[in-house]
Amino acid sequence: MAEFVRICSQAEIPAPGMVKEFQVNGRALCVGNVDGAVCVLDGTCPHEGGPLGEGSIEGGKVMCPWHAISFDVKTGSAEGEPDLKVEVYEAKVESGELRAKL
């Protein structure tokens, strides 16, 4: 059963419009900040394994830095690529820490 786990401190959350990669329990996660709303997604692009946490955010989508494939931060679906999707995790900031339900 999924449970909330610590991703990073609140101070480490990227600034609005930015993303950052974190390693948690052996997996790469992409933490993004969309106008103050924090999102946590799987950090590996399913296309060719690009690091989403090194990408960018545009229009509520995380863009892979390798091939510019964009993933919706709410659904994980790739824009224009119905077969590509990343996991999106429920996240919350609590007691000075970002936690996600993994």
Buried (B, 14 or more C-beta within 10 A) or exposed (E): EEEBBEBBEEEEBBEEEBBBBBEBEEEBBBBBBBEEEBBBBBBBBBBEEBBBBBBBBEEBBBBBBBEEBBBBBEEBBBBEEEEBBBBBBEBEEEEEBBBBEB
